[in-house]
Amino acid sequence: MNAPYDVNGRTVFITGAARGIGAATAQRLHAKGANVALVGLEPERLEQNAAALGDRTVFLEADVTDLAALERAVSATVERFGAIDVAIANAGISYTGALATAPVAQVERTLAVNLLGVWRTDRAVIGEIAKRRGYLLNISSMSAISHSPLMGPYTAAKAGVEALTDALRMEMAPSGTQVGCAYFGFIDTDLVRAGFAQPSAQVLTGQLPGFIRNPAPLSKAIDAIERGIERRSARLWAPRWVGPMMLARGLLQPLTEMRAAKDNAQLAEVMRVAEETHESDNQDPLLGVATQAIR
């Protein structure tokens, strides 16, 4: 068995590092001796996070929909620390709304950040990662394998991230570079808390089993990421129940659709609630629902 990949003295580049999984991962890896580059859209939060960590940090404002901005962030990180060994394409947003009626800008922003933003991050950083025979981790979701109503753009993007990662993993294998994909269920983050607070989500999530409906502690996701980096894993997940769901993916989506079809009236009610409460009007144009959790 190969020795664990040690981040001590190595440099980790993290997008979406202002809050949630990105911020907590930076904290964990910095504590293990890594240099960390905090990349994201909220410069004040990034600066606060970097200040809290202290030395061996740099914060860089960049929107993952802007490849040039990401390339500048990569260059600045290399200039500061000399290299990039690990990258985590974590930036993501979420809106709620039906595909037929949600604002076009929100649908396209979700795809631009959650799918194309991962692709742009990968493209910007992969050359540096390959130089070090390092590790690139793309953050997908349980939504990649179970596609729910009112989350069409999000689940489409996360499924795309999985496919993109699978292809890139094979392409980079000859260089010794490892590429992983993370699948997370509901984790206790700003994004999940705010998403659950939407009127339509309160109806939908009430139908889920408790072990799925109740968000897992943020530490579960960070533990999985830490183990994944040590092993340079092709796939990692949290909480534990996500693993069996991945194995049963061929059955999961048909069962989800069958369950929805049994109660079309309730699904219609969920969509009516989303429309009548004007959910889309209350979601930040850049960050989706996440900012509502801290207002």
C-alpha positions in Angstrom: 0.0 0.0 0.0 1.3 3.5 -0.9 2.2 5.8 1.9 -0.5 8.5 2.6 -0.1 11.6 0.5 1.1 14.2 3.1 0.0 17.9 2.5 2.6 19.2 5.0 4.7 21.7 3.1 2.6 21.4 0.0 0.2 24.0 -1.5 -3.5 23.5 -1.8 -5.7 25.7 -4.1 -9.4 25.9 -3.1 -12.3 27.6 -4.9 -15.4 28.5 -3.0 -13.2 29.1 0.1 -15.2 31.9 1.6 -17.6 29.6 3.5 -18.9 26.1 4.0 -16.9 23.1 2.7 -14.2 25.3 1.1 -13.4 27.3 4.2 -13.5 24.3 6.5 -11.2 22.3 4.2 -8.7 25.1 4.1 -8.7 25.3 7.9 -8.2 21.5 8.2 -5.4 21.3 5.7 -3.6 24.4 6.9 -3.6 22.8 10.4 -1.8 19.8 8.8 1.0 22.1 7.5 -0.3 23.0 4.0 0.0 26.3 2.3 -3.5 27.3 1.2 -4.9 29.6 -1.5 -8.4 30.8 -0.7 -10.2 31.6 -3.9 -13.7 32.9 -4.2 -16.2 35.7 -4.7 -16.5 37.3 -1.3 -13.2 39.1 -0.6 -14.1 40.3 2.9 -14.9 36.8 4.0 -11.8 35.4 2.3 -9.6 38.0 4.0 -11.2 37.1 7.4 -10.6 33.4 6.8 -7.0 34.0 5.7 -6.3 36.3 8.7 -7.7 33.6 11.1 -5.4 31.0 9.6 -2.3 33.3 9.7 0.9 32.4 7.9 1.0 30.2 4.8 -2.2 31.6 3.3 -3.2 33.8 0.4 -6.7 35.0 -0.6 -7.6 35.7 -4.2 -10.9 37.1 -5.5 -12.0 35.2 -8.6 -15.3 34.2 -10.2 -15.1 30.7 -11.6 -17.1 31.8 -14.6 -14.0 33.8 -15.6 -11.1 31.7 -16.9 -8.7 34.6 -17.0 -9.4 35.4 -13.4 -8.7 31.8 -12.4 -5.5 31.8 -14.4 -4.4 34.9 -12.6 -5.2 33.3 -9.2 -3.2 30.2 -10.2 -0.2 32.4 -11.2 -0.4 34.4 -8.0 -0.5 31.2 -5.9 2.6 29.8 -7.7 4.3 33.1 -7.3 3.6 33.1 -3.6 4.3 29.4 -2.8 6.3 28.1 -5.8 3.9 25.4 -6.9 0.4 23.9 -6.6 0.2 20.3 -5.4 -3.5 19.9 -4.7 -6.6 21.7 -6.1 -10.2 21.4 -4.9 -12.8 22.7 -7.4 -15.4 23.4 -4.7 -17.2 26.6 -5.8 -20.9 26.0 -6.2 -24.3 27.7 -5.9 -27.9 26.7 -5.9 -31.3 28.2 -6.8 -34.7 26.6 -6.5 -37.2 26.7 -9.3 -38.8 24.7 -12.0 -37.0 24.5 -15.3 -40.0 25.7 -17.2 -40.5 28.9 -15.2 -37.3 29.7 -13.2 -35.5 32.9 -14.4 -33.3 32.0 -17.3 -30.4 33.9 -15.7 -30.6 31.7 -12.5 -30.6 28.5 -14.6 -27.7 29.6 -16.7 -25.7 30.9 -13.7 -26.1 27.6 -12.0 -24.7 25.8 -15.0 -22.0 28.4 -15.5 -20.7 28.1 -11.9 -21.4 24.4 -11.0 -20.3 22.8 -14.2 -18.3 25.2 -16.4 -16.8 26.7 -13.3 -15.3 23.3 -12.4 -14.1 22.8 -15.9 -12.5 26.3 -15.9 -10.9 25.6 -12.5 -9.5 22.3 -13.8 -8.2 23.9 -17.0 -6.5 26.7 -15.1 -4.8 24.5 -12.5 -4.2 21.1 -14.2 -0.8 22.1 -15.7 0.6 23.0 -12.3 -0.9 19.9 -10.7 0.7 17.7 -13.4 4.1 19.2 -12.8 3.9 17.9 -9.2 2.1 14.6 -10.0 -0.5 15.9 -7.6 -4.2 15.6 -6.9 -7.2 17.4 -8.3 -10.6 17.0 -6.5 -13.8 18.1 -8.1 -16.8 18.5 -5.8 -19.9 16.9 -7.2 -23.0 15.7 -5.2 -25.5 13.0 -4.5 -27.5 15.0 -6.9 -25.3 13.6 -9.7 -27.0 10.2 -9.3 -30.5 11.2 -7.9 -32.2 14.0 -9.9 -34.9 15.8 -8.0 -37.6 18.3 -9.1 -37.0 22.0 -8.7 -33.2 21.3 -8.7 -32.8 20.7 -12.5 -29.9 23.0 -13.2 -28.0 22.0 -10.0 -28.4 18.2 -10.6 -27.6 18.5 -14.3 -24.4 20.4 -13.4 -23.3 17.9 -10.7 -23.9 15.0 -13.1 -21.8 16.8 -15.6 -19.0 17.3 -13.0 -19.0 13.5 -12.5 -18.6 12.8 -16.2 -16.0 15.5 -16.7 -14.0 14.1 -13.8 -14.1 10.5 -15.1 -12.8 11.6 -18.4 -10.1 13.8 -17.0 -9.0 11.1 -14.6 -8.2 8.8 -17.5 -6.5 11.5 -19.5 -4.2 12.5 -16.7 -3.3 9.0 -15.6 -0.2 8.7 -17.8 1.3 11.8 -16.1 0.9 10.3 -12.7 -1.7 12.9 -11.7 -4.7 11.7 -9.8 -8.2 13.1 -10.2 -11.0 12.6 -7.8 -14.7 13.3 -7.5 -16.6 13.9 -4.2 -20.2 13.0 -3.7 -21.9 14.6 -0.8 -25.4 14.3 0.6 -26.9 17.1 2.6 -24.1 18.7 4.6 -24.7 21.4 7.3 -23.6 24.4 5.3 -25.0 27.9 4.5 -26.2 26.6 1.1 -28.1 23.6 2.5 -29.6 25.5 5.4 -30.8 28.2 3.1 -32.1 25.7 0.5 -34.1 23.9 3.2 -35.6 27.2 4.3 -37.3 27.7 0.9 -41.1 27.1 1.1 -41.0 24.5 -1.7 -38.1 22.6 -0.1 -39.9 22.3 3.2 -42.6 20.4 1.5 -40.3 18.2 -0.6 -37.8 17.3 2.2 -40.6 16.4 4.5 -41.1 13.2 2.4 -37.5 12.0 2.7 -36.2 9.5 5.3 -34.6 11.1 8.3 -31.1 9.8 7.6 -31.2 11.7 4.2 -33.3 14.7 5.3 -31.1 15.7 8.3 -27.9 17.4 7.2 -24.7 15.7 8.3 -22.2 17.7 10.3 -19.7 19.7 8.1 -16.9 17.7 9.7 -18.1 14.5 7.9 -17.4 16.1 4.5 -14.0 17.5 5.6 -13.0 14.1 7.0 -13.8 12.5 3.7 -11.8 15.1 1.8 -8.9 14.7 4.1 -8.9 10.9 3.6 -9.4 11.4 -0.1 -6.4 13.6 -0.4 -4.2 11.2 1.7 -5.2 8.3 -0.6 -5.6 10.5 -3.8 -8.9 8.7 -4.2 -10.8 8.5 -7.5 -14.1 8.8 -5.5 -15.1 9.8 -2.0 -18.3 10.5 -0.3 -20.1 11.5 2.9 -22.2 10.6 4.8 -21.7 6.9 4.7 -25.1 6.1 3.2 -24.1 7.8 0.0 -21.8 4.9 -0.9 -24.5 2.3 -1.1 -26.7 4.8 -3.0 -24.0 5.1 -5.6 -23.9 1.3 -6.0 -27.7 1.3 -6.5 -27.7 4.2 -8.9 -29.4 2.2 -11.7 -32.4 1.7 -9.5 -32.4 5.0 -7.6 -33.6 7.4 -10.3 -36.5 5.2 -11.5 -37.6 4.8 -7.9 -37.4 8.6 -7.4 -39.6 9.1 -10.4 -42.1 6.4 -9.5 -42.5 8.0 -6.1 -43.1 11.4 -7.6 -45.6 10.0 -10.1 -47.6 8.5 -7.3 -48.5 11.9 -5.9 -48.6 14.3 -8.8 -50.9 16.5 -6.8 -48.3 17.1 -4.1 -45.6 17.8 -6.7 -48.0 20.3 -8.3 -48.5 21.9 -4.9 -44.8 22.2 -4.3 -44.4 24.0 -7.6 -47.3 26.2 -6.9 -45.8 27.2 -3.5 -42.5 28.0 -5.3 -44.3 30.3 -7.7 -46.6 32.0 -5.2 -44.0 32.7 -2.6 -41.7 34.2 -5.4 -38.8 32.1 -4.2 -36.7 33.1 -7.2 -37.0 36.8 -6.3 -35.3 36.3 -2.9 -32.2 34.5 -4.2 -28.9 36.4 -4.7 -28.0 36.8 -8.4 -24.4 35.7 -7.8 -24.5 33.4 -4.8 -28.0 31.8 -5.0 -29.7 30.9 -1.8 -26.6 30.6 0.3 -26.5 34.2 1.5 -30.0 34.0 3.0 -28.6 31.7 5.8 -26.5 34.5 7.3 -28.7 37.6 6.8 
